[in-house]
């Protein structure tokens, strides 16, 4: 009796699987080989490592970074030497020597005075170097003041919203409504001209931009999961804002800082040019350009040229680096 008749299952007959053609098999092997990585898996780059990789590809940004580095090295070195009572410039920047300005028009660049001398016989190279210290201090301190105010009010405004947000943003709108340079002029008229009052005025009137920028970033992250988790664990609002929200919203602020330092240097130069910024005997690029301007028609071109180049190149460095940093941190431009 057969297996079917007795109700017993019969063994399944083996099914023949047709062999793949040789060409198809080779193609499959090639595709598999191409898909498989040749070496170990590369670890994904972190945020700042990826930003640095992309920043290096921007030649203008790299040039700007080199300019900023030189500016910082010169400014910090001169400031440290100044604090210890030392002078690292080739000559005393305020030393008057009428022998080096026989007709009261200065002397053209020489080997002993590469940038020439001014109408009082002072070395322009030394004065240009010492003015780097002034620009560095004004730029850094002014941006620090604006940053402290902006990063105190901006995250609070974005996190709480409602009436708090309305009050802070309307205050910012008041600062935005006035022309910036006129507002600075008004404040300096009240405070008086001088080195300290310049960076105080610039810092107090620049906070609104940082506050509004950071507020927008806070609005985009305040409802994310890690914020909800911190809130569920009982963290206070201040701890959430300054420990969890603020560090994750700083990327746009770094770009604004680079731009802000360049803007503060330009503002200081403009105020000094108008006579209400840095006062004599301190040297400032803007003050030097203003003092030497009457001598330009007489042919003393070097007095205007070198302070002007120092100002333009420095601001160009900060703006170029800021633009490159913005592009490197923009997720829309990711490869």
C-alpha positions in Angstrom: 0.0 0.0 0.0 1.3 3.4 -0.8 2.0 6.2 1.7 -1.0 8.2 0.4 -3.3 5.3 0.9 -2.2 4.7 4.5 -2.5 8.5 5.2 1.2 8.9 6.0 2.9 12.0 4.7 5.3 11.4 1.8 8.7 12.8 1.6 8.8 16.0 -0.5 10.7 15.6 -3.7 13.7 17.9 -3.9 13.0 21.1 -6.0 15.7 21.9 -8.5 16.9 25.5 -8.3 18.1 26.7 -11.7 21.6 28.0 -11.5 22.2 31.7 -12.2 23.9 32.5 -15.5 27.5 33.1 -15.1 27.2 36.8 -16.1 24.5 37.5 -13.6 26.5 35.8 -10.8 29.5 37.8 -11.6 27.5 41.0 -11.7 26.0 40.2 -8.3 29.4 39.6 -6.8 30.7 42.9 -8.2 27.7 44.8 -6.8 28.2 43.2 -3.4 31.9 44.0 -3.5 31.2 47.6 -4.4 28.6 48.0 -1.6 30.8 46.5 1.1 33.2 49.0 2.6 36.9 48.3 1.9 38.0 49.4 5.3 36.6 49.9 8.8 33.5 52.1 9.1 34.5 55.8 9.6 33.2 57.4 12.8 30.8 60.3 12.0 32.3 63.7 12.5 31.0 65.8 15.4 29.5 69.2 14.9 32.6 71.3 15.3 34.8 68.8 13.5 32.5 68.9 10.5 32.3 72.7 10.7 36.1 73.0 10.7 36.3 70.6 7.7 33.9 72.7 5.7 35.4 76.0 6.9 38.8 75.0 5.6 37.4 74.7 2.1 36.4 78.4 2.1 39.5 80.3 1.1 38.2 83.7 2.1 37.3 82.3 5.5 40.8 80.9 6.0 42.3 84.2 5.0 40.0 85.9 7.4 41.1 83.5 10.2 44.7 84.2 9.5 44.1 88.0 9.7 42.2 87.6 12.9 45.0 85.5 14.4 47.6 88.1 13.5 45.4 90.9 14.9 44.9 89.0 18.2 48.5 88.2 18.6 49.7 91.7 17.9 46.9 93.3 20.1 47.4 90.9 23.0 51.2 91.2 22.9 51.0 95.0 22.9 48.4 95.0 25.7 50.4 92.7 27.9 53.5 94.7 27.4 51.6 97.9 28.1 50.3 96.4 31.4 53.9 95.7 32.4 55.1 99.2 31.4 57.0 98.0 28.4 56.9 99.3 24.8 57.3 96.7 22.0 56.9 99.2 19.1 60.0 100.2 17.2 59.7 103.8 18.5 57.7 105.6 21.2 54.4 106.2 19.4 53.9 109.6 21.1 57.5 110.8 20.8 57.7 114.1 18.8 60.7 114.6 16.6 60.6 117.6 14.4 63.8 116.6 12.6 61.8 113.8 11.0 59.2 116.3 9.7 61.3 119.3 8.5 58.4 121.0 6.6 55.7 119.9 8.9 54.5 117.3 6.4 56.2 114.2 7.8 58.7 112.0 6.0 58.0 109.4 3.3 58.6 105.7 4.2 62.3 104.9 4.8 64.1 101.8 6.0 64.3 103.2 9.5 60.6 104.2 9.3 58.8 101.8 7.0 55.5 103.6 7.3 57.0 107.0 7.3 56.5 109.7 9.9 53.6 112.1 10.6 53.5 115.9 10.8 55.0 115.8 14.3 57.8 113.4 13.3 56.1 110.4 15.1 56.6 107.0 13.7 53.4 105.9 11.9 54.3 102.1 12.2 54.5 102.4 16.0 51.2 104.3 16.2 49.5 101.8 13.9 50.7 98.9 16.1 49.6 100.6 19.3 46.2 101.4 17.8 45.7 97.6 17.3 45.5 97.4 21.1 42.7 100.0 21.2 40.7 98.3 18.5 41.1 94.9 20.2 40.0 96.1 23.6 37.0 98.0 22.2 35.9 95.2 19.9 36.2 92.4 22.6 34.8 94.4 25.5 31.9 96.0 23.5 30.8 92.6 22.1 31.2 91.0 25.6 28.8 93.6 27.1 26.3 93.2 24.3 26.6 89.4 24.5 26.1 89.3 28.3 22.9 91.3 28.0 21.6 89.6 24.9 22.2 86.1 26.2 20.5 86.9 29.5 17.3 88.3 27.9 17.1 86.4 24.6 16.7 82.8 26.1 14.3 84.0 28.8 12.2 85.7 26.1 12.0 82.7 23.9 11.6 80.1 26.7 8.7 81.8 28.6 7.0 83.6 25.7 3.8 85.5 26.4 4.1 88.8 28.3 7.8 88.3 29.1 8.6 87.8 25.4 6.5 90.8 24.4 8.2 93.1 26.9 11.7 92.1 26.0 11.1 92.1 22.2 9.5 95.6 22.3 12.5 96.8 24.2 14.7 95.4 21.5 12.5 97.1 18.8 13.1 100.4 20.5 16.9 99.9 20.1 16.4 98.8 16.5 14.2 101.8 15.7 16.9 104.4 16.2 19.8 104.7 13.7 22.6 102.9 15.4 25.4 105.5 14.9 23.1 108.4 16.0 22.2 106.4 19.1 25.9 105.9 19.9 26.5 109.6 19.3 23.7 110.5 21.7 24.9 108.2 24.4 28.5 109.5 24.1 27.2 113.0 24.3 25.8 112.1 27.7 28.7 110.0 28.9 31.4 112.1 27.3 34.2 111.1 24.9 36.9 108.7 26.0 38.3 105.2 25.7 36.1 103.6 28.3 32.9 105.3 27.3 33.3 104.2 23.7 33.1 100.4 24.4 30.4 101.0 27.0 28.2 102.9 24.5 28.8 100.3 21.7 28.1 97.4 24.0 24.9 98.8 25.6 23.4 99.6 22.2 24.3 96.2 20.5 22.5 93.7 22.8 19.2 93.6 20.9 20.7 91.8 17.9 22.1 89.0 20.0 18.9 88.7 22.1 16.6 88.4 19.0 19.0 85.9 17.3 19.1 83.7 20.3 15.4 84.0 21.0 14.7 82.5 17.5 17.0 79.5 18.2 15.4 78.9 21.6 11.9 78.8 20.1 13.0 76.0 17.8 14.4 73.8 20.6 12.4 74.5 23.8 9.8 71.8 23.0 12.3 69.1 22.1 12.5 65.7 23.9 15.6 66.4 25.9 14.1 69.6 27.3 10.9 67.8 28.2 13.0 65.1 29.9 14.9 67.8 32.0 11.6 69.3 32.9 10.1 65.9 33.9 13.1 65.4 36.2 12.3 68.5 38.1 14.9 70.9 36.8 14.3 74.5 37.4 13.5 76.9 34.6 16.8 78.7 35.0 18.7 75.4 34.9 16.9 74.3 31.8 17.5 77.6 30.0 21.2 78.1 30.8 22.2 74.4 31.1 20.3 72.7 28.3 18.7 75.3 26.0 21.5 77.9 25.7 24.4 75.6 24.9 22.4 74.1 22.0 21.5 77.4 20.5 24.9 79.1 20.3 26.0 78.2 16.8 24.3 81.3 15.2 25.6 83.4 18.0 29.3 82.5 17.2 28.8 83.9 13.7 27.2 87.1 15.1 30.2 87.5 17.5 32.7 87.5 14.6 30.6 90.0 12.7 30.0 92.0 15.9 33.7 92.5 16.7 34.3 93.8 13.1 31.3 96.1 13.5 32.5 97.4 16.8 36.0 98.2 15.4 34.4 100.2 12.5 32.1 102.0 14.9 35.0 103.0 17.2 37.0 104.2 14.1 34.0 106.3 13.0 33.5 107.8 16.5 37.2 108.6 16.7 37.1 110.1 13.2 34.3 112.4 14.4 36.3 113.4 17.4 34.2 111.9 20.2 35.9 108.5 20.4 39.5 107.8 21.4 41.2 111.0 22.5 44.8 112.1 22.3 47.4 110.9 23.1 46.0 107.4 22.6 46.3 106.3 19.0 43.3 104.9 17.1 43.0 104.1 13.4 40.0 106.4 13.0 41.7 109.2 15.0 44.9 108.9 12.9 42.9 109.0 9.6 41.1 112.2 10.9 44.3 113.9 12.1 46.2 113.1 8.9 43.4 114.0 6.4 44.4 117.7 6.0 47.9 116.6 4.9 46.7 114.4 2.1 46.4 117.3 -0.5 50.0 118.2 0.3 51.2 114.8 -0.9 51.6 113.1 2.5 49.8 110.0 1.3 51.5 107.5 3.7 49.8 109.1 6.7 46.4 108.0 5.5 47.4 104.8 3.7 48.7 102.6 6.4 46.1 103.2 9.2 43.4 102.9 6.5 44.9 99.6 5.3 45.1 98.3 8.9 41.4 99.1 9.5 40.1 97.7 6.2 42.1 94.5 6.4 41.1 93.8 10.0 37.4 94.4 9.4 37.7 92.3 6.2 39.2 89.5 8.2 36.3 89.4 10.7 33.6 89.7 8.1 35.1 87.0 5.8 35.5 84.6 8.7 32.0 85.3 9.9 30.5 84.6 6.5 32.5 81.4 6.2 31.5 80.3 9.7 27.9 81.0 8.8 28.1 78.9 5.7 29.9 76.1 7.5 27.2 75.9 10.2 24.2 76.2 8.0 22.4 72.9 7.7 20.9 73.9 4.4 24.3 73.8 2.9 25.3 70.4 4.2 26.7 68.1 1.5 
